[in-house]
Amino acid sequence: MTEYWYGYLIIAVVAYLLLLVCNKFNIIKSKPLRYFMVIFVTSALCWIIYDLII
C-alpha cells in the first residue's frame, strides 16, 4: 500500500487542477454537483490514462 502513494498524489493533483478550472470559468454553478463531477471526471480520466500506460 505504501508504494502506491504517488498514484494517489497524482489523482489528487489532477482533481485539484480540474476543480481550479471549474471554479475559474464557473462551468457548473452548484458546488455539490461541481465536486461530484470533478471526482467522476478525475477518476475516469486517471483510469483511462492508467489503462493506456499499463
Gaussian input, Z-matrix of N, CA and C with variables (Angstrom, degrees):
# hf/3-21g

backbone

0 1
 N
 C     1     B1
 C     2     B2     1     A1
 N     3     B3     2     A2     1     D1
 C     4     B4     3     A3     2     D2
 C     5     B5     4     A4     3     D3
 N     6     B6     5     A5     4     D4
 C     7     B7     6     A6     5     D5
 C     8     B8     7     A7     6     D6
 N     9     B9     8     A8     7     D7
 C    10    B10     9     A9     8     D8
 C    11    B11    10    A10     9     D9
 N    12    B12    11    A11    10    D10
 C    13    B13    12    A12    11    D11
 C    14    B14    13    A13    12    D12
 N    15    B15    14    A14    13    D13
 C    16    B16    15    A15    14    D14
 C    17    B17    16    A16    15    D15
 N    18    B18    17    A17    16    D16
 C    19    B19    18    A18    17    D17
 C    20    B20    19    A19    18    D18
 N    21    B21    20    A20    19    D19
 C    22    B22    21    A21    20    D20
 C    23    B23    22    A22    21    D21
 N    24    B24    23    A23    22    D22
 C    25    B25    24    A24    23    D23
 C    26    B26    25    A25    24    D24
 N    27    B27    26    A26    25    D25
 C    28    B28    27    A27    26    D26
 C    29    B29    28    A28    27    D27
 N    30    B30    29    A29    28    D28
 C    31    B31    30    A30    29    D29
 C    32    B32    31    A31    30    D30
 N    33    B33    32    A32    31    D31
 C    34    B34    33    A33    32    D32
 C    35    B35    34    A34    33    D33
 N    36    B36    35    A35    34    D34
 C    37    B37    36    A36    35    D35
 C    38    B38    37    A37    36    D36
 N    39    B39    38    A38    37    D37
 C    40    B40    39    A39    38    D38
 C    41    B41    40    A40    39    D39
 N    42    B42    41    A41    40    D40
 C    43    B43    42    A42    41    D41
 C    44    B44    43    A43    42    D42
 N    45    B45    44    A44    43    D43
 C    46    B46    45    A45    44    D44
 C    47    B47    46    A46    45    D45
 N    48    B48    47    A47    46    D46
 C    49    B49    48    A48    47    D47
 C    50    B50    49    A49    48    D48
 N    51    B51    50    A50    49    D49
 C    52    B52    51    A51    50    D50
 C    53    B53    52    A52    51    D51
 N    54    B54    53    A53    52    D52
 C    55    B55    54    A54    53    D53
 C    56    B56    55    A55    54    D54
 N    57    B57    56    A56    55    D55
 C    58    B58    57    A57    56    D56
 C    59    B59    58    A58    57    D57
 N    60    B60    59    A59    58    D58
 C    61    B61    60    A60    59    D59
 C    62    B62    61    A61    60    D60
 N    63    B63    62    A62    61    D61
 C    64    B64    63    A63    62    D62
 C    65    B65    64    A64    63    D63
 N    66    B66    65    A65    64    D64
 C    67    B67    66    A66    65    D65
 C    68    B68    67    A67    66    D66
 N    69    B69    68    A68    67    D67
 C    70    B70    69    A69    68    D68
 C    71    B71    70    A70    69    D69
 N    72    B72    71    A71    70    D70
 C    73    B73    72    A72    71    D71
 C    74    B74    73    A73    72    D72
 N    75    B75    74    A74    73    D73
 C    76    B76    75    A75    74    D74
 C    77    B77    76    A76    75    D75
 N    78    B78    77    A77    76    D76
 C    79    B79    78    A78    77    D77
 C    80    B80    79    A79    78    D78
 N    81    B81    80    A80    79    D79
 C    82    B82    81    A81    80    D80
 C    83    B83    82    A82    81    D81
 N    84    B84    83    A83    82    D82
 C    85    B85    84    A84    83    D83
 C    86    B86    85    A85    84    D84
 N    87    B87    86    A86    85    D85
 C    88    B88    87    A87    86    D86
 C    89    B89    88    A88    87    D87
 N    90    B90    89    A89    88    D88
 C    91    B91    90    A90    89    D89
 C    92    B92    91    A91    90    D90
 N    93    B93    92    A92    91    D91
 C    94    B94    93    A93    92    D92
 C    95    B95    94    A94    93    D93
 N    96    B96    95    A95    94    D94
 C    97    B97    96    A96    95    D95
 C    98    B98    97    A97    96    D96
 N    99    B99    98    A98    97    D97
 C   100   B100    99    A99    98    D98
 C   101   B101   100   A100    99    D99
 N   102   B102   101   A101   100   D100
 C   103   B103   102   A102   101   D101
 C   104   B104   103   A103   102   D102
 N   105   B105   104   A104   103   D103
 C   106   B106   105   A105   104   D104
 C   107   B107   106   A106   105   D105
 N   108   B108   107   A107   106   D106
 C   109   B109   108   A108   107   D107
 C   110   B110   109   A109   108   D108
 N   111   B111   110   A110   109   D109
 C   112   B112   111   A111   110   D110
 C   113   B113   112   A112   111   D111
 N   114   B114   113   A113   112   D112
 C   115   B115   114   A114   113   D113
 C   116   B116   115   A115   114   D114
 N   117   B117   116   A116   115   D115
 C   118   B118   117   A117   116   D116
 C   119   B119   118   A118   117   D117
 N   120   B120   119   A119   118   D118
 C   121   B121   120   A120   119   D119
 C   122   B122   121   A121   120   D120
 N   123   B123   122   A122   121   D121
 C   124   B124   123   A123   122   D122
 C   125   B125   124   A124   123   D123
 N   126   B126   125   A125   124   D124
 C   127   B127   126   A126   125   D125
 C   128   B128   127   A127   126   D126
 N   129   B129   128   A128   127   D127
 C   130   B130   129   A129   128   D128
 C   131   B131   130   A130   129   D129
 N   132   B132   131   A131   130   D130
 C   133   B133   132   A132   131   D131
 C   134   B134   133   A133   132   D132
 N   135   B135   134   A134   133   D133
 C   136   B136   135   A135   134   D134
 C   137   B137   136   A136   135   D135
 N   138   B138   137   A137   136   D136
 C   139   B139   138   A138   137   D137
 C   140   B140   139   A139   138   D138
 N   141   B141   140   A140   139   D139
 C   142   B142   141   A141   140   D140
 C   143   B143   142   A142   141   D141
 N   144   B144   143   A143   142   D142
 C   145   B145   144   A144   143   D143
 C   146   B146   145   A145   144   D144
 N   147   B147   146   A146   145   D145
 C   148   B148   147   A147   146   D146
 C   149   B149   148   A148   147   D147
 N   150   B150   149   A149   148   D148
 C   151   B151   150   A150   149   D149
 C   152   B152   151   A151   150   D150
 N   153   B153   152   A152   151   D151
 C   154   B154   153   A153   152   D152
 C   155   B155   154   A154   153   D153
 N   156   B156   155   A155   154   D154
 C   157   B157   156   A156   155   D155
 C   158   B158   157   A157   156   D156
 N   159   B159   158   A158   157   D157
 C   160   B160   159   A159   158   D158
 C   161   B161   160   A160   159   D159

   B1=1.4402
   B2=1.5289
   B3=1.3060
   B4=1.4600
   B5=1.5236
   B6=1.3162
   B7=1.4613
   B8=1.5245
   B9=1.3357
   B10=1.4606
   B11=1.5266
   B12=1.3177
   B13=1.4576
   B14=1.5204
   B15=1.3264
   B16=1.4599
   B17=1.5275
   B18=1.3159
   B19=1.4617
   B20=1.5175
   B21=1.3307
   B22=1.4659
   B23=1.5188
   B24=1.3189
   B25=1.4604
   B26=1.5261
   B27=1.3182
   B28=1.4615
   B29=1.5273
   B30=1.3322
   B31=1.4688
   B32=1.5236
   B33=1.3284
   B34=1.4589
   B35=1.5258
   B36=1.3204
   B37=1.4695
   B38=1.5190
   B39=1.3154
   B40=1.4645
   B41=1.5254
   B42=1.3276
   B43=1.4628
   B44=1.5220
   B45=1.3171
   B46=1.4568
   B47=1.5273
   B48=1.3185
   B49=1.4671
   B50=1.5276
   B51=1.3144
   B52=1.4622
   B53=1.5232
   B54=1.3192
   B55=1.4670
   B56=1.5241
   B57=1.3305
   B58=1.4660
   B59=1.5255
   B60=1.3224
   B61=1.4610
   B62=1.5284
   B63=1.3226
   B64=1.4710
   B65=1.5192
   B66=1.3230
   B67=1.4565
   B68=1.5208
   B69=1.3199
   B70=1.4679
   B71=1.5205
   B72=1.3113
   B73=1.4616
   B74=1.5243
   B75=1.3408
   B76=1.4642
   B77=1.5320
   B78=1.3183
   B79=1.4630
   B80=1.5230
   B81=1.3321
   B82=1.4584
   B83=1.5260
   B84=1.3098
   B85=1.4669
   B86=1.5339
   B87=1.3207
   B88=1.4619
   B89=1.5332
   B90=1.3523
   B91=1.4556
   B92=1.5239
   B93=1.3535
   B94=1.4692
   B95=1.5321
   B96=1.3154
   B97=1.4654
   B98=1.5180
   B99=1.3296
   B100=1.4688
   B101=1.5256
   B102=1.3385
   B103=1.4660
   B104=1.5292
   B105=1.3221
   B106=1.4583
   B107=1.5304
   B108=1.3157
   B109=1.4628
   B110=1.5291
   B111=1.3249
   B112=1.4653
   B113=1.5221
   B114=1.3249
   B115=1.4676
   B116=1.5258
   B117=1.3313
   B118=1.4617
   B119=1.5256
   B120=1.3229
   B121=1.4666
   B122=1.5302
   B123=1.3231
   B124=1.4599
   B125=1.5211
   B126=1.3223
   B127=1.4587
   B128=1.5254
   B129=1.3247
   B130=1.4683
   B131=1.5277
   B132=1.3109
   B133=1.4661
   B134=1.5225
   B135=1.3151
   B136=1.4649
   B137=1.5241
   B138=1.3358
   B139=1.4629
   B140=1.5208
   B141=1.3167
   B142=1.4736
   B143=1.5102
   B144=1.3217
   B145=1.4688
   B146=1.5236
   B147=1.3272
   B148=1.4561
   B149=1.5304
   B150=1.3405
   B151=1.4587
   B152=1.5180
   B153=1.3142
   B154=1.4654
   B155=1.5187
   B156=1.3205
   B157=1.4654
   B158=1.5264
   B159=1.3112
   B160=1.4700
   B161=1.4962
   A1=111.28
   A2=117.68
   A3=119.77
   A4=112.42
   A5=117.76
   A6=118.72
   A7=112.91
   A8=118.21
   A9=120.73
   A10=112.99
   A11=118.46
   A12=120.85
   A13=111.17
   A14=117.97
   A15=120.39
   A16=111.10
   A17=117.65
   A18=120.74
   A19=111.71
   A20=115.55
   A21=119.84
   A22=111.03
   A23=116.20
   A24=120.54
   A25=110.98
   A26=117.62
   A27=121.61
   A28=110.49
   A29=117.28
   A30=120.78
   A31=110.44
   A32=117.33
   A33=120.96
   A34=111.39
   A35=117.86
   A36=121.24
   A37=110.69
   A38=117.51
   A39=120.90
   A40=110.40
   A41=117.40
   A42=121.09
   A43=110.77
   A44=117.65
   A45=121.05
   A46=111.10
   A47=117.44
   A48=120.44
   A49=111.16
   A50=116.82
   A51=120.66
   A52=110.97
   A53=117.12
   A54=121.06
   A55=110.86
   A56=117.82
   A57=120.53
   A58=111.45
   A59=116.67
   A60=120.66
   A61=110.18
   A62=116.76
   A63=120.19
   A64=111.48
   A65=117.62
   A66=120.44
   A67=111.91
   A68=117.09
   A69=120.51
   A70=111.35
   A71=116.82
   A72=120.47
   A73=112.73
   A74=116.75
   A75=122.74
   A76=110.98
   A77=114.93
   A78=122.01
   A79=111.04
   A80=117.22
   A81=121.70
   A82=106.96
   A83=116.79
   A84=120.69
   A85=112.39
   A86=117.94
   A87=122.12
   A88=109.85
   A89=116.51
   A90=120.08
   A91=113.62
   A92=119.57
   A93=117.75
   A94=112.78
   A95=116.79
   A96=119.76
   A97=110.81
   A98=116.77
   A99=121.13
   A100=110.29
   A101=117.15
   A102=120.25
   A103=111.12
   A104=117.08
   A105=120.76
   A106=110.83
   A107=116.99
   A108=120.47
   A109=111.29
   A110=117.81
   A111=120.47
   A112=110.00
   A113=117.49
   A114=120.33
   A115=110.62
   A116=116.73
   A117=120.68
   A118=111.66
   A119=117.31
   A120=121.00
   A121=110.81
   A122=117.09
   A123=120.03
   A124=111.40
   A125=116.89
   A126=118.81
   A127=111.01
   A128=117.11
   A129=119.77
   A130=110.88
   A131=116.99
   A132=121.25
   A133=111.16
   A134=117.03
   A135=119.89
   A136=111.62
   A137=117.57
   A138=119.45
   A139=111.26
   A140=117.57
   A141=120.64
   A142=110.80
   A143=117.10
   A144=120.40
   A145=111.02
   A146=117.07
   A147=121.57
   A148=110.92
   A149=116.91
   A150=120.32
   A151=112.48
   A152=117.13
   A153=120.10
   A154=111.92
   A155=117.35
   A156=120.71
   A157=110.93
   A158=117.17
   A159=121.09
   A160=108.98
   D1=-34.00
   D2=-177.03
   D3=-73.84
   D4=-19.74
   D5=-179.28
   D6=-81.18
   D7=-8.32
   D8=-179.56
   D9=-102.30
   D10=15.36
   D11=-177.15
   D12=-64.40
   D13=-32.14
   D14=-179.38
   D15=-68.10
   D16=-30.64
   D17=176.44
   D18=-66.78
   D19=-42.19
   D20=177.45
   D21=-66.90
   D22=-35.64
   D23=178.27
   D24=-66.59
   D25=-39.93
   D26=177.71
   D27=-64.28
   D28=-42.50
   D29=178.27
   D30=-62.54
   D31=-41.34
   D32=179.68
   D33=-65.91
   D34=-39.13
   D35=179.14
   D36=-67.70
   D37=-42.20
   D38=178.07
   D39=-63.09
   D40=-42.30
   D41=178.90
   D42=-64.70
   D43=-40.94
   D44=179.66
   D45=-65.10
   D46=-43.30
   D47=179.11
   D48=-65.38
   D49=-40.63
   D50=177.57
   D51=-64.87
   D52=-38.39
   D53=177.44
   D54=-66.84
   D55=-38.15
   D56=176.19
   D57=-61.71
   D58=-42.59
   D59=179.01
   D60=-64.63
   D61=-43.36
   D62=179.39
   D63=-64.73
   D64=-38.33
   D65=178.94
   D66=-70.77
   D67=-38.56
   D68=-177.12
   D69=-67.42
   D70=-45.51
   D71=-177.12
   D72=-92.78
   D73=-0.35
   D74=178.27
   D75=50.93
   D76=50.57
   D77=-175.83
   D78=-65.56
   D79=-46.65
   D80=179.32
   D81=-119.79
   D82=125.13
   D83=-174.15
   D84=-72.75
   D85=-42.48
   D86=-176.29
   D87=-74.25
   D88=125.24
   D89=-178.16
   D90=-65.39
   D91=-45.69
   D92=178.51
   D93=-62.11
   D94=-38.94
   D95=177.55
   D96=-66.90
   D97=-37.57
   D98=178.63
   D99=-62.49
   D100=-45.70
   D101=178.88
   D102=-64.67
   D103=-40.87
   D104=178.38
   D105=-62.15
   D106=-45.33
   D107=-179.24
   D108=-67.03
   D109=-37.79
   D110=177.89
   D111=-63.94
   D112=-43.70
   D113=178.47
   D114=-63.85
   D115=-43.54
   D116=-179.29
   D117=-64.85
   D118=-48.31
   D119=-178.40
   D120=-66.51
   D121=-40.15
   D122=179.43
   D123=-63.66
   D124=-44.72
   D125=-179.56
   D126=-65.70
   D127=-41.59
   D128=178.22
   D129=-64.77
   D130=-43.98
   D131=-179.30
   D132=-63.50
   D133=-44.60
   D134=-179.05
   D135=-68.30
   D136=-36.64
   D137=176.66
   D138=-65.90
   D139=-39.83
   D140=178.79
   D141=-65.12
   D142=-45.36
   D143=178.14
   D144=-63.55
   D145=-41.53
   D146=178.59
   D147=-61.36
   D148=-43.55
   D149=178.70
   D150=-65.71
   D151=-35.86
   D152=178.38
   D153=-69.96
   D154=-36.66
   D155=-178.63
   D156=-76.31
   D157=-43.61
   D158=-177.58
   D159=-90.47

